[in-house]
């Protein structure tokens, strides 16, 4: 016999709630002090509830860990791409510096032309 309760927020079921969910003949047995069965069933319901909650939390934790692992791998690949881009930019900068040294320093600066003095 399984009893499903509709209040997922409550962490325990009271004795009166449990008794009200039983059929009439079971309530009569409970009134005759049939407590071991009631207590056992309450404990079984609580155990199932805790087990379900634990499994849900465990699944959420596994999903979070997978997401974090995926995010970490993506960040590491982006870091590798950025490092590669930095190496390429350093090579371009060194070529530009070499070009400036060879061409701009050896040539004389162009003469200054002042267009306003022609008038």
QUILIN-V60416 format. One record per run of one state. SS is the DSSP state (h for helix, s for strand, l for the rest). FROM is the first residue (numbers start at 1). TO is the last residue. Records with the same first field share a line. If there is no record, write none. Layout:
SS=FROM-TO ; FROM-TO
This chain:
l=1-14 ; 22-23 ; 32-34 ; 105-114 ; 119-119
h=15-21 ; 24-31 ; 35-104 ; 115-118
